[in-house]
Amino acid sequence: MLTLAWGLFLLVLLAGAGAVLAALTLAALPALAAPKVQVSTTNAVADHADILSDETEQYVNDVSIKLSDACGAQIGVYTLDELLGSTTMEGFAYDVFNAWGLGSDDLDNGVLLLLAPNEADGGDYYIMRGDGLESQLELYRKAGGDAITVTVVEDPWNSQTPDPYPSMVKWIRHSDGTFSFDYTDLDYWVSLNLAHGIDGQIKSFSMSCWGNRITYYDEASGQVVSEAPATGSARWEELWRAFMEDYVAHMEEKGWFDMTYMAMDERPLAEIEPVLDLVESVTNSKGESMKMSLAVYDYDAESIFDRIDDLSLAYQLGSSKVKEIAEHRQELGLLTTMYTCGAQNSALLNEPGEGAYSIYHAAKYGTDGFLRWALDAFNDDPLVSSAHRILAAGDIYLIYPDEKDDAEMQAHSSVRFEKLMEGVRDMAKLKVLREQYPQLEEKVADLLDSIGMNTMPAEVNRVRAEIFRLSEEALYGEIEGGIQIEEGDLRMEQGETRQLHLRYTPAELEQNVRTVTYLNDMDPQITYSGSWIEESGYDDLFYGGDDHYCAPQDGEDAMNHGYSFTFSGDSFAIIGNREPMAGKFDVYIDGEYAATVDPYDSAKLRHQAIYTSPLLENTAHEVQVVGNGEKHAQASGYNKQLDVIETYVHAQVRWTSSDPQIVSVSAAGEIKALRAGTAMISVSYGEYTDSIQVSVATSVSTDDEGQKADDADTAAVSARPLIMLLLSGSAIGLLLMWKKRRSS
């Protein structure tokens, strides 16, 4: 499972049966049952000390074969029937590792468990590994992985994965009835993760497992025994209390107590409460109990939510209630996430963009992160088919092993996994914008609230574009909206006219300064004809959480379905779905045909303005919408859907003059200079304003000064012929011309 927290971007992936299985299966040795093998240097077991049962040898060999088939990994168990002598466990393990061929020169994906029961102090062991198996951990870490999944009982998910998860804790029942617990494999696994920087949480599965089995090695009988006591029963309490007291002490001793959670998923309240009671009753040296983690797909256990330190709510629960729960828990200092599984998103046949949308969805409702099953629960042949017997293909793993014979074997990402990470990065950007640019707080909140108006891939594109725009605003400042009279200050002559022009910044401001009124689909002002279906309770899909739709049988029936409404304003927009099953409809405004609308689209796009009217007179209007019996050639139906109707009153451009006796201005922005002087011409558009100064000069032909100006102009006009004459030497001609000009 995968949890992403928007604070530290915490990523928790429930590791599957691929790379981690090599470490997980160590818990099965030597006590867990498994099939038989042939004694050979090519087999997975060399039990020279004769301490492993046939069943255990077979189990180890079977797991090794499955690993090799799935991802090329190799494991081996070697038991030593003599003392080491002068060598060391590490040195001898190195010799065995190479002699066996585990992790050859080309492949670095071997694991060896060396057991030496005859060594001092009850024997010794050594684990040696190649580095190839750790590439999946590195991929996980680089993606933001920060949680470690451990198993404390056998098969806690009741074999939902291709291979069951063995327990990392070996339970041993002694002859006197007491229990001890071997944490060798759990410690190894946790330490390996910590070495890779995965150090946020340790999730321990599970005191309320799906099979409800507790498996242990019974010393008295020499057998592996399983019990299934009812949760909360006396026997259940006895077994789990023995474990919890030991586990709390062990994790405290290792320094891991504060990061350890007892984890459960999708369990009924009747099983959750006994687990909580028991966990809370066992404390460490400071009087603290272990933290609790729980995933739920309904609200049946809501009464105990405040007792859960890390609560994950199923994806389909997304609503205003999830947001309320998340806000309440944040006030208490508790974590809340959302989770998906079972192909709810990012399965193989889903749109890849749904991986990113899953993260958006969790952030929309104010949760701290996201949880997903699973990372690498590989099937037998993961590079050929990701099929599962129950779940959708690809649901059980998001990454892939390498070709099993490839040199330097490394795990590989997938498009689905990368899209998931894109979603994480997008929400990380929003977090930075929100925290470091307080002026963007409201815009970020509005963007998160708006998520869900389209299909997932369309929303990913829309949200990402808006994040980019907000990022630009953070870097370069907000583009201030405004209007400007393009002509600037003017000088005009009496009687002159000019048309003024406005520039809008941004350009779309010209259409967007308006008052909006919402007429929801449930409003009694809307009258429906035909058979319409009402839907409600979808806060993240529709305005008000509801909509109306109809599904006419054919084109003729479509003409019987429609609706009408009245409004006061100067325009309106019909908001609804564009979808593959949509049929065409006609719009009539005040009894006159206005348009034919085709809401068809190959994908379902929600909350679209499928029709916007032209500007009308700002008064009362009546609108009729009716199916016309036609559809797009590729449409599969004649459906109509209504989410909400938006009605508008646009701001009016208003022109004024500070002195209409000097300069007048019309409603359209045409100015006329009437007499000499200066006037200010102002314009307003909603909250936006601008003004220019217009200076008017007296007409040049009305007085002596005007005559002088005219004479000067005439002299200037005559200058060129004068110069030409001088150049030609014709003084008489010059004199006559000059006199003639003056007399005229």
VOGU-3710 file (C-alpha; in Angstrom, 3 decimals, decimal comma):
1> mltlawglfl> 0,000/0,000/0,000  1,091/3,523/-0,723  0,612/6,511/1,533  1,585/10,013/0,486  1,581/12,768/3,065  1,527/16,311/1,802  3,692/17,523/4,702  6,728/15,291/4,354  5,275/13,716/1,199  5,284/10,440/3,079
11> lvllagagav> 5,050/7,476/0,735  4,031/4,125/2,200  4,023/1,189/-0,204  2,988/-2,237/0,927  5,774/-4,301/-0,567  4,623/-7,363/-2,415  6,027/-10,767/-3,156  8,818/-9,649/-5,460  12,129/-8,275/-4,251  11,088/-8,146/-0,639
21> laaltlaalp> 9,921/-11,750/-0,591  13,496/-12,938/-0,337  13,739/-11,172/2,978  10,224/-12,058/4,014  10,669/-15,769/3,445  13,513/-15,882/5,897  10,882/-15,885/8,595  9,805/-19,329/7,409  13,113/-20,896/8,378  13,452/-23,312/9,984
31> alaapkvqvs> 9,953/-23,713/11,374  7,494/-23,104/8,525  6,029/-25,869/6,382  6,790/-26,207/2,659  7,249/-28,884/-0,079  10,170/-31,365/-0,535  13,290/-31,017/-2,730  16,023/-33,263/-4,189  19,385/-33,011/-2,458  21,612/-31,369/-5,064
41> ttnavadhad> 23,957/-28,427/-5,393  21,342/-26,882/-7,661  18,631/-27,087/-5,005  17,784/-24,249/-2,658  18,591/-26,230/0,531  21,771/-27,963/1,720  20,854/-29,247/5,185  24,124/-30,813/6,320  23,170/-30,364/9,994  19,913/-32,266/9,389
51> ilsdeteqyv> 17,880/-29,681/11,331  15,248/-28,870/8,705  12,135/-30,931/8,137  11,279/-32,232/4,679  8,361/-29,824/4,622  10,605/-26,855/5,352  13,105/-27,864/2,686  10,334/-28,213/0,147  8,864/-24,854/1,127  12,199/-23,069/0,672
61> ndvsiklsda> 12,810/-24,756/-2,666  9,315/-23,884/-3,888  9,717/-20,240/-2,965  13,108/-20,110/-4,645  11,664/-21,525/-7,868  8,822/-19,013/-7,830  11,222/-16,146/-7,251  13,494/-17,296/-10,040  10,587/-17,662/-12,459  9,102/-14,311/-11,495
71> cgaqigvytl> 12,135/-12,058/-11,336  15,296/-14,133/-11,538  16,058/-13,953/-7,807  17,818/-16,879/-6,111  17,819/-17,925/-2,469  19,634/-20,668/-0,594  19,668/-22,184/2,918  22,820/-23,874/4,097  23,158/-25,587/7,481  26,586/-26,444/8,863
81> dellgsttme> 27,073/-29,652/10,888  30,506/-28,787/12,192  32,347/-25,958/13,865  33,753/-23,127/11,778  37,256/-23,515/13,136  39,543/-20,734/12,036  37,157/-19,117/9,562  34,253/-16,778/10,334  30,555/-16,951/9,603  30,964/-14,105/7,118
91> gfaydvfnaw> 33,926/-15,723/5,388  32,284/-19,120/5,172  29,053/-17,570/3,933  31,001/-15,821/1,180  32,474/-19,139/0,064  29,077/-20,860/0,079  27,434/-17,938/-1,722  29,901/-18,050/-4,599  30,253/-21,838/-4,737  26,492/-22,187/-4,984
101> glgsddldng> 26,310/-19,609/-7,754  23,832/-17,376/-5,916  24,138/-13,996/-7,535  26,563/-14,805/-10,327  28,968/-12,353/-11,915  26,141/-11,033/-14,080  23,308/-11,150/-11,545  23,390/-9,522/-8,146  20,172/-10,967/-6,817  21,046/-13,794/-4,445
111> vllllapnea> 20,270/-14,347/-0,751  21,924/-16,923/1,481  20,917/-17,980/4,990  23,745/-19,809/6,742  22,865/-21,709/9,941  25,545/-23,084/12,279  23,700/-24,783/15,179  26,849/-26,216/16,779  28,542/-22,884/17,350  28,849/-21,527/20,905
121> dggdyyimrg> 25,911/-19,942/22,765  23,276/-22,022/21,020  24,509/-21,637/17,477  24,964/-18,816/15,012  23,564/-17,608/11,704  24,578/-15,265/8,914  22,589/-13,696/6,068  24,357/-12,699/2,900  22,721/-10,964/-0,037  23,484/-9,587/-3,471
131> dglesqlely> 22,563/-5,985/-4,184  20,126/-6,536/-7,075  17,130/-7,244/-4,863  17,587/-3,900/-3,167  16,932/-1,962/-6,370  13,199/-2,112/-5,639  13,783/-0,478/-2,286  15,803/2,227/-3,992  13,038/2,859/-6,508  10,588/3,032/-3,638
141> rkaggdaitv> 12,770/5,415/-1,658  13,421/7,703/-4,616  9,680/7,938/-5,126  9,375/9,201/-1,554  8,905/5,900/0,263  9,139/6,366/3,995  7,332/3,439/5,622  8,264/-0,170/6,286  5,659/-2,927/6,133  6,317/-5,903/8,403
151> tvvedpwnsq> 4,317/-9,051/9,065  3,943/-10,433/12,578  1,747/-13,427/11,682  1,573/-15,825/8,769  -0,401/-14,773/5,671  -2,141/-11,717/7,188  -4,083/-10,979/3,966  -5,275/-14,542/3,502  -3,360/-15,180/0,261  -4,769/-12,286/-1,748
161> tpdpypsmvk> -1,348/-11,975/-3,370  0,079/-14,666/-5,670  2,355/-15,721/-2,817  1,259/-15,579/0,822  3,214/-13,290/3,109  5,099/-15,327/5,710  5,616/-13,896/9,170  8,800/-11,992/9,914  8,368/-12,992/13,540  8,813/-16,672/14,446
171> wirhsdgtfs> 6,397/-17,671/17,234  7,674/-20,537/19,430  5,522/-22,282/22,039  7,636/-23,984/24,657  6,796/-27,176/26,500  5,576/-25,225/29,542  3,056/-23,335/27,401  4,927/-20,035/27,359  5,878/-18,253/24,152  9,051/-16,664/22,845
181> fdytdldywv> 9,499/-14,707/19,646  12,358/-14,640/17,181  12,679/-11,213/15,500  15,704/-12,116/13,394  14,018/-11,555/10,059  11,977/-8,537/11,130  15,102/-6,847/12,472  16,970/-7,622/9,288  14,174/-6,248/7,104  13,722/-3,078/9,155
191> slnlahgidg> 17,476/-2,481/9,252  17,723/-2,966/5,485  15,005/-0,386/4,907  16,573/2,036/7,363  19,889/1,666/5,560  18,113/2,839/2,399  16,660/5,892/4,146  13,167/4,443/4,557  12,606/5,492/8,146  9,183/7,071/8,695
201> qiksfsmscw> 6,903/4,297/9,963  6,878/0,586/10,705  3,426/-0,873/9,948  2,895/-4,245/11,695  0,295/-6,568/10,123  -1,796/-7,717/11,799  -3,551/-8,483/15,070  -6,799/-8,644/13,118  -5,718/-10,441/9,975  -8,046/-11,639/7,233
211> gnrityydea> -7,558/-15,307/7,952  -7,543/-14,706/11,736  -4,840/-17,354/12,177  -1,933/-17,474/14,590  0,791/-19,919/13,537  3,639/-21,063/15,776  6,193/-23,819/16,208  5,199/-26,151/19,035  8,317/-27,541/20,704  6,431/-30,312/22,515
221> sgqvvseapa> 5,108/-31,874/19,310  7,789/-30,612/16,954  5,022/-29,457/14,643  3,875/-26,183/13,137  0,467/-25,415/14,657  -2,195/-22,885/13,631  -5,002/-21,578/15,828  -7,886/-19,306/14,903  -9,322/-17,999/18,185  -12,194/-15,533/17,887
231> tgsarweelw> -11,043/-11,940/18,180  -11,541/-10,796/21,752  -11,840/-14,326/23,151  -9,820/-15,437/26,181  -7,447/-17,517/24,020  -7,012/-14,673/21,540  -6,245/-12,326/24,443  -3,728/-14,801/25,900  -1,819/-15,280/22,664  -1,748/-11,652/21,552
241> rafmedyvah> -0,948/-10,224/24,979  2,087/-12,506/25,160  3,199/-11,180/21,800  2,446/-7,501/22,460  4,323/-7,430/25,763  7,363/-8,920/24,056  7,015/-6,830/20,879  6,723/-3,523/22,760  9,841/-4,358/24,771  11,765/-5,436/21,671
251> meekgwfdmt> 10,898/-2,373/19,569  11,746/-0,077/22,465  15,098/-1,806/22,906  15,832/-1,386/19,179  14,899/2,313/19,330  11,989/1,816/16,916  9,036/2,083/19,302  7,965/5,622/18,338  7,714/4,749/14,645  5,906/1,414/15,085
261> ymamderpla> 2,171/1,003/14,387  -0,059/-2,015/14,871  -1,918/-2,055/11,568  -5,304/-3,370/10,386  -7,256/-2,937/7,183  -10,958/-3,303/6,357  -11,927/-5,069/9,569  -15,366/-4,869/11,241  -15,834/-2,817/14,401  -16,365/-5,977/16,475
271> eiepvldlve> -12,783/-7,011/15,665  -11,228/-3,552/15,813  -12,279/-2,701/19,355  -10,652/-5,710/21,076  -7,407/-4,956/19,239  -7,496/-1,318/20,375  -8,241/-2,299/23,957  -5,359/-4,774/24,063  -2,807/-2,517/22,340  -3,679/0,411/24,602
281> svtnskgesm> -3,283/-1,783/27,693  0,348/-2,737/26,928  2,826/0,064/27,518  6,558/0,659/27,338  8,840/1,945/30,095  7,398/5,456/29,652  3,801/4,293/29,979  3,139/4,731/26,233  1,205/2,282/24,083  1,929/1,587/20,427
291> kmslavydyd> 0,270/3,641/17,736  -2,610/2,248/15,678  -3,167/2,259/11,920  -6,479/1,353/10,236  -7,959/1,418/6,711  -11,776/1,391/6,324  -14,192/1,397/3,382  -17,266/2,644/5,299  -18,192/4,570/8,437  -19,272/1,593/10,553
301> aesifdridd> -16,257/2,092/12,831  -16,552/5,897/13,028  -17,021/5,751/16,798  -13,377/4,710/17,274  -11,735/6,932/14,640  -10,232/9,220/17,270  -8,385/6,243/18,763  -6,586/5,596/15,464  -3,278/7,420/14,961  -3,183/6,790/11,204
311> lslayqlgss> -6,606/6,393/9,571  -7,085/5,713/5,855  -10,516/6,188/4,257  -11,492/4,422/1,035  -11,406/6,449/-2,176  -15,124/6,115/-2,825  -15,921/7,815/0,498  -14,594/11,107/-0,902  -17,027/13,829/0,186  -17,408/16,830/2,459
321> kvkeiaehrq> -17,598/14,371/5,360  -14,054/13,166/4,664  -12,918/16,787/4,758  -14,636/17,326/8,098  -13,058/14,177/9,530  -9,602/15,181/8,259  -9,875/18,677/9,750  -11,028/17,269/13,087  -8,208/14,750/13,215  -5,601/17,346/12,274
331> elgllttmyt> -6,694/19,364/15,296  -6,020/16,252/17,396  -2,614/15,694/15,778  -3,747/12,499/14,010  -2,990/11,400/10,439  -5,703/10,886/7,814  -5,187/9,464/4,326  -7,297/8,040/1,486  -6,661/4,705/-0,198  -7,479/2,766/-3,348
341> cgaqnsalln> -7,336/-0,896/-4,264  -9,161/-3,234/-6,597  -8,567/-1,205/-9,781  -10,135/1,969/-8,460  -7,252/3,784/-10,175  -3,957/3,026/-11,939  -4,696/-0,572/-12,884  -3,217/-1,665/-16,197  -6,241/-0,825/-18,375  -7,085/2,432/-16,616
351> epgegaysiy> -6,055/5,817/-17,991  -2,494/6,441/-16,771  -3,492/9,946/-15,685  -5,747/8,432/-13,063  -2,659/7,792/-10,965  -2,087/11,535/-10,659  -5,787/12,166/-10,145  -5,833/9,782/-7,174  -3,394/12,093/-5,428  -5,456/15,156/-6,376
361> haakygtdgf> -8,569/13,480/-4,997  -6,949/12,817/-1,626  -5,645/16,393/-1,421  -9,045/17,841/-2,356  -10,546/16,561/0,879  -7,771/17,878/3,088  -6,238/14,497/3,937  -2,570/14,073/4,790  -1,768/11,511/2,143  -2,675/8,579/-0,063
371> lrwaldafnd> -2,503/4,806/0,367  -2,521/2,276/-2,462  -2,283/-1,498/-2,755  0,330/-2,511/-3,983  3,900/-1,882/-5,122  5,429/-5,214/-6,160  3,210/-8,208/-5,381  4,403/-9,997/-8,523  2,623/-12,942/-10,079  4,403/-15,896/-11,687
381> dplvssahri> 5,329/-14,074/-14,907  5,006/-10,319/-14,304  6,686/-9,257/-17,557  4,173/-11,219/-19,637  0,892/-10,681/-17,807  -0,171/-8,773/-14,725  -3,398/-10,756/-14,395  -4,773/-11,694/-10,977  -7,393/-14,292/-10,140  -9,657/-11,702/-8,469
391> laagdiyliy> -8,279/-8,181/-8,872  -7,818/-6,168/-12,057  -4,658/-6,620/-14,081  -1,868/-4,422/-12,773  -3,584/-3,773/-9,475  -1,067/-5,750/-7,439  2,094/-4,079/-8,703  3,145/-0,720/-10,123  6,788/-1,540/-10,838  8,439/-4,425/-12,682
401> pdekddaemq> 11,389/-6,740/-12,128  14,110/-6,917/-14,751  14,486/-9,725/-17,260  15,682/-12,577/-15,083  18,837/-13,097/-17,133  19,766/-9,433/-17,451  23,151/-8,312/-16,175  23,055/-5,940/-13,204  19,400/-6,671/-12,571  17,390/-3,595/-11,602
411> ahssvrfekl> 13,722/-2,995/-10,887  11,867/-0,799/-13,377  9,195/1,841/-12,987  6,015/2,033/-15,096  3,957/4,780/-16,716  1,325/4,217/-14,028  3,860/4,608/-11,242  5,380/7,715/-12,828  1,936/9,313/-13,176  1,295/8,599/-9,534
421> megvrdmakl> 4,526/10,402/-8,714  3,522/13,311/-10,958  0,458/13,717/-8,792  2,651/13,773/-5,696  4,866/16,449/-7,207  1,866/18,525/-8,257  0,399/18,526/-4,774  3,862/19,259/-3,362  3,968/22,374/-5,546  0,574/23,461/-4,247
431> kvlreqypql> 1,791/22,992/-0,688  4,819/25,202/-1,361  2,649/27,836/-3,046  0,231/27,789/-0,136  2,883/28,043/2,576  5,435/30,375/0,985  3,065/32,676/-0,920  0,210/33,576/1,466  -1,362/35,792/-1,194  -2,154/32,618/-3,149
441> eekvadllds> -3,876/30,811/-0,241  -7,395/31,511/-1,473  -6,580/30,602/-5,078  -4,960/27,303/-4,045  -7,971/26,469/-1,869  -10,329/27,272/-4,747  -8,339/25,039/-7,096  -8,452/22,106/-4,673  -12,193/22,588/-4,141  -12,794/22,577/-7,890
451> igmntmpaev> -11,142/19,180/-8,477  -13,626/16,662/-9,842  -15,499/18,642/-12,488  -14,214/16,479/-15,362  -13,132/12,943/-16,036  -9,815/12,116/-14,427  -7,473/12,605/-17,420  -9,139/15,915/-18,330  -8,858/17,093/-14,741  -5,168/16,243/-14,591
461> nrvraeifrl> -4,523/18,528/-17,567  -6,696/21,329/-16,184  -5,295/21,220/-12,664  -1,709/20,998/-13,880  -2,208/24,033/-16,145  -3,622/26,018/-13,235  -0,693/25,003/-10,997  1,641/26,295/-13,704  -0,258/29,577/-13,866  -0,144/29,979/-10,085
471> seealygeie> 3,579/29,209/-10,140  4,127/31,972/-12,683  2,134/34,336/-10,506  4,277/33,410/-7,499  7,482/34,083/-9,448  6,527/37,168/-11,437  3,587/38,621/-9,571  -0,086/38,698/-10,376  -1,187/40,096/-13,686  -3,250/43,056/-12,545
481> ggiqieegdl> -6,588/43,225/-14,257  -7,511/46,589/-15,737  -8,686/48,691/-18,641  -6,834/51,350/-20,596  -7,971/53,929/-23,145  -5,624/53,117/-25,990  -5,456/56,646/-27,454  -4,009/58,260/-24,309  -4,150/62,055/-23,805  -5,363/63,924/-26,929
491> rmeqgetrql> -5,179/67,350/-28,581  -8,186/68,080/-30,775  -9,550/70,963/-32,793  -12,968/72,401/-32,324  -15,530/70,311/-34,218  -13,283/67,227/-34,461  -14,616/63,747/-33,473  -12,666/60,644/-32,400  -13,630/57,052/-31,490  -11,933/55,854/-28,314
501> hlrytpaele> -10,892/52,200/-27,845  -10,412/50,120/-24,697  -7,666/47,583/-24,017  -8,536/44,845/-21,466  -5,849/43,149/-19,343  -6,086/40,213/-19,428  -8,037/39,999/-22,667  -10,710/37,740/-21,173  -11,574/40,502/-18,696  -13,860/41,931/-21,364
511> qnvrtvtyln> -16,293/39,034/-20,895  -15,692/38,122/-17,248  -16,705/41,216/-15,296  -20,179/40,112/-14,447  -22,498/39,101/-11,643  -23,268/35,370/-11,623  -26,430/33,779/-10,240  -26,776/29,983/-10,028  -29,975/28,189/-10,883  -29,434/24,634/-9,622
521> dmdpqitysg> -31,008/21,710/-11,460  -33,280/21,076/-8,440  -34,637/24,655/-8,451  -38,443/24,830/-8,873  -37,942/27,553/-11,501  -36,900/24,758/-13,859  -39,753/22,723/-15,361  -38,863/19,316/-16,856  -40,762/17,467/-19,582  -40,373/13,743/-20,183
531> swieesgydd> -38,839/11,205/-17,807  -35,861/12,616/-15,884  -33,795/10,987/-13,149  -32,473/12,895/-10,144  -29,063/12,094/-8,629  -27,755/13,475/-5,347  -24,931/12,958/-2,875  -22,092/13,581/-5,360  -20,403/16,634/-3,871  -17,238/16,166/-5,912
541> lfyggddhyc> -19,031/15,696/-9,255  -21,878/18,209/-9,502  -22,789/21,689/-8,363  -24,733/21,210/-5,142  -23,913/17,489/-5,320  -26,871/16,717/-7,623  -27,974/16,624/-11,260  -30,823/15,643/-13,609  -30,482/13,373/-16,629  -32,711/11,545/-19,087
551> apqdgedamn> -32,099/8,617/-21,431  -34,645/8,690/-24,289  -35,162/5,414/-26,115  -34,659/6,860/-29,584  -34,691/10,076/-31,584  -38,472/10,359/-31,546  -38,567/9,891/-27,782  -35,775/12,460/-27,373  -38,108/15,153/-28,739  -40,396/14,575/-25,723
561> hgysftfsgd> -37,630/15,417/-23,251  -36,553/18,912/-22,304  -36,844/21,672/-19,731  -37,616/25,366/-19,477  -36,723/28,165/-17,078  -36,948/31,907/-16,617  -34,289/34,331/-15,437  -33,453/38,029/-15,276  -30,139/39,105/-16,767  -28,316/39,652/-20,031
571> sfaiignrep> -27,053/36,113/-20,774  -26,834/32,558/-19,425  -24,883/29,310/-19,711  -26,104/25,713/-19,469  -23,617/23,664/-17,426  -23,598/19,889/-17,783  -21,778/16,834/-19,123  -20,188/16,288/-22,482  -20,316/12,535/-23,000  -20,448/9,683/-25,534
581> magkfdvyid> -24,198/9,064/-25,015  -25,342/12,692/-25,413  -27,972/13,688/-27,969  -28,491/17,070/-29,621  -30,974/19,668/-28,387  -32,358/23,029/-29,520  -32,395/26,220/-27,460  -35,193/28,810/-27,746  -34,889/32,234/-26,090  -38,075/34,253/-25,627
591> geyaatvdpy> -39,814/32,022/-28,142  -37,174/32,421/-30,862  -34,840/29,654/-32,029  -31,302/30,427/-30,799  -29,057/27,399/-31,420  -28,676/23,642/-31,822  -26,295/22,175/-29,262  -24,344/18,915/-29,535  -22,846/17,878/-26,143  -21,217/14,757/-27,577
601> dsaklrhqai> -17,634/13,939/-26,590  -15,704/10,687/-26,787  -14,952/11,002/-23,029  -17,246/12,112/-20,237  -16,366/15,673/-19,241  -18,269/17,037/-16,276  -19,286/20,591/-15,427  -18,871/21,921/-18,952  -20,461/25,080/-20,367  -22,236/23,202/-23,138
611> ytspllenta> -24,111/26,322/-24,280  -23,531/30,033/-23,627  -26,041/32,525/-24,944  -25,183/35,756/-26,771  -25,603/39,060/-24,906  -29,257/39,887/-24,473  -31,174/42,845/-23,150  -30,824/43,024/-19,369  -34,382/42,030/-18,520  -36,513/38,932/-17,863
621> hevqvvgnge> -36,198/36,044/-20,323  -37,772/32,628/-20,901  -35,651/29,743/-22,195  -36,748/26,376/-23,581  -34,446/23,396/-24,156  -35,830/20,437/-26,118  -34,345/17,369/-27,793  -34,463/17,586/-31,587  -34,225/13,851/-32,270  -30,688/14,012/-33,657
631> khaqasgynk> -27,280/12,944/-32,365  -23,635/12,912/-33,354  -22,709/10,095/-35,735  -20,575/8,455/-33,035  -22,936/9,100/-30,137  -24,415/5,981/-28,566  -27,574/7,610/-27,208  -29,833/10,643/-26,978  -29,152/11,481/-23,333  -29,469/14,943/-21,865
641> qldvietyvh> -27,998/16,037/-18,529  -28,262/19,236/-16,504  -25,986/20,203/-13,636  -26,672/23,930/-13,120  -27,623/27,046/-15,078  -25,502/30,161/-14,635  -27,188/33,499/-15,351  -25,180/36,681/-15,824  -25,451/40,433/-15,634  -22,365/41,850/-17,314
651> aqvrwtssdp> -20,783/45,051/-16,171  -21,452/47,974/-18,539  -18,769/50,217/-19,979  -19,686/53,751/-18,922  -18,101/56,877/-20,410  -18,240/60,340/-18,791  -16,783/63,809/-19,450  -15,725/66,217/-16,731  -17,054/69,092/-18,910  -19,508/68,063/-21,651
661> qivsvsaage> -19,561/71,690/-22,895  -15,936/71,302/-24,012  -15,809/67,568/-24,952  -18,845/65,311/-25,140  -18,679/61,496/-25,082  -21,269/58,973/-26,254  -22,189/55,667/-24,615  -20,030/53,964/-27,264  -16,942/56,050/-26,445  -17,072/58,573/-29,309
671> ikalragtam> -15,826/62,026/-28,276  -16,464/65,423/-29,942  -14,533/68,658/-29,348  -17,112/71,450/-28,914  -15,093/74,492/-27,819  -11,624/75,458/-26,625  -10,548/74,176/-23,253  -9,592/70,995/-21,400  -11,776/68,127/-20,161  -11,165/64,716/-18,596
681> isvsygeytd> -12,766/61,722/-20,338  -13,255/58,784/-17,906  -14,403/55,218/-18,411  -15,520/52,602/-15,848  -16,081/48,866/-16,242  -17,164/47,286/-13,008  -14,381/48,046/-10,530  -11,920/49,068/-13,257  -11,424/52,694/-14,406  -9,191/54,841/-16,629
691> siqvsvatsv> -9,167/58,453/-17,847  -7,427/60,718/-20,375  -7,087/64,470/-20,805  -8,438/66,050/-23,983  -7,308/69,594/-24,943  -9,356/71,468/-27,558  -7,902/74,303/-29,700  -9,995/77,016/-31,390  -10,583/76,628/-35,144  -7,640/78,210/-37,154
701> stddegqkad> -9,844/80,330/-39,542  -11,982/82,408/-37,137  -9,770/85,457/-36,131  -6,685/87,524/-37,009  -4,402/85,080/-35,366  -5,893/82,482/-37,603  -5,197/84,674/-40,643  -1,578/85,100/-39,624  -1,257/81,395/-39,277  -2,757/80,972/-42,725
711> dadtaavsar> -0,290/83,473/-44,231  2,612/81,701/-42,619  1,348/78,451/-44,056  1,090/80,059/-47,539  4,653/81,365/-47,304  5,847/77,943/-46,388  4,057/76,500/-49,373  5,722/79,110/-51,666  9,198/78,461/-50,393  9,957/75,686/-52,835
721> plimlllsgs> 9,201/77,619/-56,097  11,171/80,560/-54,701  14,225/78,422/-54,253  13,852/76,968/-57,729  13,718/80,416/-59,270  16,779/81,565/-57,407  18,624/78,568/-58,678  17,543/79,412/-62,260  18,579/83,126/-61,958  15,102/84,463/-62,901
731> aiglllmwkk> 14,789/87,450/-60,517  11,958/89,064/-62,490  9,964/85,923/-62,475  10,557/85,687/-58,737  9,305/89,210/-58,094  6,168/88,745/-60,126  5,354/85,466/-58,423  5,850/86,893/-54,984  3,635/89,895/-55,679  0,992/87,647/-57,114
741> rrss> 1,032/85,407/-54,035  0,777/88,383/-51,720  -2,121/89,943/-53,627  -4,023/86,709/-53,606
//
